[in-house]
Amino acid sequence: MGTVFCIELPVTRAEAEEYNYVNDTQKGPVADDEIDYLRSHIMFLETRGYSVTPVHSGDDAIHLIHQDPKAFDIVLLDEQMVGKDGLSTLDEIKEFLPTSRS
């Protein structure tokens, strides 16, 4: 089975402003144990103003966020990864950053 992403991004600038998502570039890690297969997804996000940092595991994403919690606006996780899966990674991020939304 391949990777499936369901992403809800603000549709209009007004909607983005309503949810306080407006700045020059949204930044975030994309965690997937098969990151090389996501080049097209990363390019798609980058053409829409996102600065993407590819990482190979949930632990790598957590480490990155721990280094600088305010550096990222969004985190994209593969639900099924070797080692720590996406949901466990999300739980740990939310524990570290309790005001984050999922």
Beta strands, then each sheet from edge to edge (+ up, - down):
strand 1: 26-31
strand 2: 50-55
strand 3: 76-77
sheet 1: 2+ 1+ 3+
end
